């Protein structure tokens, strides 16, 4: 029995679940808001359009899957867009192109193909993502060891209390952070950028993202949803996820919104924040629509999460995400693959290289097993049989 059950035995179960849905709705905010705002500022895109289209996408996604499935910025694309100084037109072109690619792939036999992907490859990707979230949390502290130690202690406390009590601490902290950010809103609404369309920049945003989406946003999301929600996740299939991403990014891209995915890290964030139904998508979706409307009507600044709070949320989500890999640590051969992929994430800090390392490690294991099997069949002796 959780602490929530002990302190509120007379509360209806549905009411307690709804509290969790509200708290979990904002648990992925540390990933969503910073990247959305950075994309708008760096590319000169419309923050109002990005917030509004993301809000609608959240609501539609919840209705489609009937679960708290996230709507996140495409991480590889977002980082490349910021680093390369992409324009709003280039961001829009990349989103439209990815939408068309995902929608086309959805007509293939992706459900059957996904079933053949080894669990350890997905677990290695989840491990890599968890490590990179932890690294991002460390970077946000800017080398301030005192703040880093405080955030680490707070993170351990949140994880421990969440485990012991069953209360959605992560969601509560995320909501408090959003309210703080709105109260202290001072981020400019839009940047000033020229209209350019460079095919090379679009290609750099699109090509790495395809592999990452198929691995993390499709396979990773499906298996994370199955781990957390069991049979209730029957709608979360690779084909449905690709169809959702394809059509969604085509519509959002046409309107100039934020290209998005359904990341497995977001599934972890919403679940650990307390979300258990797609009401959480409705809550965060409407909150984004209201924020977009407020900016459209009244102007002003945008909410900004404090770096320490971003670090806390990302770090806790990273730890919870790493816990999804437990099954593959129980065998030495799969554990070795996890070590390879995790080390790659730590050193290269690129999910694309994590994927490459995982495929290489799986190939090496297959070669070793094939040679060992052939050796076993042929036998160690090549001399005459004994009489």
N, C-alpha and C positions, 0 to 999 in steps of 0.2 A: 504493500500500500504506500502510495506516495504521500509527501507532506501535504499536497493539495487535497488529497482524499481525507487526510486526518483533520485538517483545519477547517474543511468545508464539507462535512459529510451530508449536509442537507441540501447542498447546491445540486440542481439537476445536472446530470452528465452532459446534456446538450449545451447547457450554459457554460460549463467549464471548457468544453471543446471550442465554443465560439470565442472565449477569451484567448485560447491558444491560437486560433486562426487570426485574430486581430494582431496579437503580438508577433506571430510568425510572418505576417504579411510584409513587415519591414526589415526582416532579419538579413536580407540580401542587399540592403541599402548601401553598405560599405563598398560593394562592388558596382552597383548600378549608378549611384549618384556621382561619384568622382569621375568615372569614365564618361558618363553622359555629358557632364558639364565641361570636361576637358575637350571632348569632341566638338561641342558647340563653340567653345572659345577658340580652339585651334583652327577649325575649318571655316568659321564664320557662318555656320548653319543656324537655323532658327531654333532656339531653346524651346519656345512655345510648341512648335511642331513636334520636336523630339519628345517632349514630355507627353503631349497629347496622344501621339501615335503609340508610344510605349504603354500608356495607360490602357488604350483600347486593345492593344496586343495582349496585355496581361489578362484582361477580362475574357477575350475570345479564347485564349489558351486554356484558362481555367474551365470554361464551358466545354471545350473540345475534349479535354482529358479527365475532367471531373476530379482533379487532384491539384495540389499546390505546385504546379510546374512553373519554373521561373522564366522571366524574359530578361536576358542579360545582353550587354554590349558584346559584340564579337571581339574577344580579347586580342587576338593576333592582328586583326584588321585595325582595331582601335589604336594599339600601340604603334603600328606602322604608320597610320594616318597622322598621329601626333608627331612621331619622329621625322617623317618626311615632309611635314607641313602641307598636308593634302588640303585641297579646297573643298567646299561644300559640293561642287559638281563632281569631283572625283570620288567623294564619299558616296554620293548618290549613285554614281555609275557602278561602283563596287557592290553596293547593296543590291541593285537590280540584277547584276550579273550573277551574284551568288544565289539570289532567289530563283533565277531561271535554272541554274545548275542543280540546286537541291530539288526543285520540282521535277526536273527531268529524271534525276536518279530515282525519285520515288516510284516511278513506273517500272523499275526493275524489280527482281525478286529479292528485295533487300532483307526481308524478314528471315528468309532461309539462309542468306549469306551471313547475316549477323549471328545466327546460331552457330556458325562454324568458327567464329572469332574466339580464340582461347580466353578464358576468364582472366588469366594472368596478365594478358596484354591490357585489358581494361583496368585491372587492379593496378598495374604499373603506371598507367596514365593517371589514375586517381591519386596514387602516391606522389607522382611528379607534380600534379596540380596542388596537392596539399603542401608540398615542400615549397613551391613557388609562392603560395599564399603566405607562408611563414616568412619567407625571404622578403616579400613585399612589406609585411608588417615591420620587419627589422629596419628596412630602408626608410620607412615613414618616420622612424624615430630620429633619423639624421645623425646617428652616432652618439646620441645622448644616453649614456649607460644608466643613469639614474631613472629616466623615464622608461627606458627599455625594461629595467628590472621591475618597475612598478606595473607596467603593462603585462609583463609575464606573470607576475603574482596575481593580478586581477584576472587574467585569462585562466590560470589554473583554478582560481576560486570559482569562476563561472562554470567551468567544466565539471568541477567536483560537485558543486551545488546542484547543477542540472542533473547529474547522474543520481545523486542521493535523493533529491526531492521530486523530480519529474516536472518541476516548474519551468516555464519557458523564459529563463533569464535572458537568453540571447535576444529574443524578440523585444523584451521590455527595454533592454539597453539600446537597441536599435531605434525604438520609438523615441526614447528620451533624446538620443543624438539628433534625430530628425527635427524634433521640436526646438532643440537648441540651435540647430542650423538655420531654421526658419526665423527664429527670433533675432539671430545675429546676421541675417542675410545681407551680404555686401559684395557678392561676386557679380561683376558686370554681366549683362544679359547676352551680349553678342560681341564678337571680335570684328576686325576690319580686315578682310582678305580679298584678293583679286580673284576673278572668275577664271580658272584654268582647268584644262582637262588633259592630263599627261597619261598616255597609255601605260608607260612604264610604272608609274606610281600606282595605277589601278591594278596592274598585274601583281605588284609586290603586296598589295593588300589582299588580293583574291586567292592566289595560288597556295600559300601556306595555310590559309584559313580553311580550305576545302578539307584537307586531311585532318585538321584539328576538330572540325565540326563533326565529321563522320565518326571520329573516335570518341570525343568527349561529349558532344551535344546530342549524339544519337545513341551509340552503344553505352557510354557512361551514364547518360540520363536514364535510359531504359533500365539498366541494372541497378542503379541507385534507387530508382522508384520501386522496383521489385523488392529490394532489400528492406526499404522502409515501410512500404504500404501493402506488400504481399499481393493477394488476389485482387485488391482494389485497383491495382495498376495494370489491369488487363488491356486497357485502351492505349497504354504507353508502349507502342511498337515502333520499330525503326521506320516503317513506311509512314505511319501517322506523323511521327516527328519530322520526317523530311518533307512531307506534304505541308505541314504547318509552317515550317521554316521557309519553304519555297514560296507558297502563296503569300505568307505574311511579309516576307522581305520584298516581294514584288510590289505589294500595295504600299508598304512603308517607304520603300525606295522611291516610288512614283511621287509620293507626297513630300519627300525630303526629310524623312525621319531617321531615326537611329537604326542601322542594321543590327539585327539581334539573333541570339541563339537561345536554346534551352539547356543551359549548362548543368552538369551533374553537381558542381559545387553549389549552385543555387538551390538544387533539390535538398542538399544537406542543410543549407542555411535555413530554408523555410521549415523543414521538418524539425530541426533542433531548436528553432525559435518557437515551436509549439503548433505550427499549422498542421491540420489534419484533413481539411476539406478545401474545395476550391473557393470557399468564401474568402480565403486569404487573398486570392487573385482579384476578387471583386473589390476588396478593401484597398489594396495597393493601387489597383487600376483607377479607382475613383479618386484616390488621393492625388495621383499624378494628373488626372484631368482637372481637379480643382486647383492644383498648383499652376497648371498651364493657364487656366482661366484667370486666376489672380494676376499673373504676370501680364497677360494680354490686356486686362482692364486697367490695372493700377501701376504697371511697370515695377520699378524697384529692383532689388537684388535677388540673388538666388541662394538657396540653402547650401551650406558647406559643412561637411563633417569635420570636426577637429582631427588632426593627424593621429593623436593618441587613441581616439575612439575608433578611427579607421583601422589602426593597427590591432586594437583589441578584437574587433569583429572579425577581421581577416584571419588573425592568428587562431582564434577559437574555431572558425569554420575550417581552417586548414587542418587542425588536429582531428576534428570530427570526420573530415573527409579521408584522412589517412586511415582511420579506423575501419573504413569500408574494405580495406585490403587484407584483413585478418586471415581469411581463408587461404590465401596464396602463400602465407608465411609458414604454413604447417608442413610443407614439403620442401626438401632441400633444393630440388631443381627449380621449382617456381620461385622459391625465396631468392635464389641466385639471380634470377631475371629481375626481380624487384630491386635487388641491390644495384644492378646495372642501370636500370631506368631511374631509380632514385638518385644515384650518383650523378647521372647525366643532368637531371634537373638541377641539382645543386651546383654543378660546375658550369653548364652551358646556359642555364636559366632560359631555356627555350623549349616549349612543348613540342615543337616540330622535331627537335633533336631527341627528345625523350621517345617519341614515336619511332624514329629511325633506330635508336638504340634497342628498343624493345623488339622490333622486327629482326634486327641482327642477332640478338640473344636467342630468340626463338628459333631462328635458322640454324644457329650453332648447336642448339640442343637437339634439333632434328637430325643434323649430320652425325653427332655423337651417338644418338640412339640408333640410327640406321647402321652405322659401322659396328656398334656393339651387338646389334641383332644379327648382322651378317656373320660376325665372328662366332657367335653362339651357335648358329646353324651349321657352319662349316666345321666347327670343332677345333680345338687347339692342336690336334695331332695330324701330321701329314704322312706318317710312315705306314708300314704294312700293319694290317690288323693282327692282333695277337691270336694265337691258336688256343 
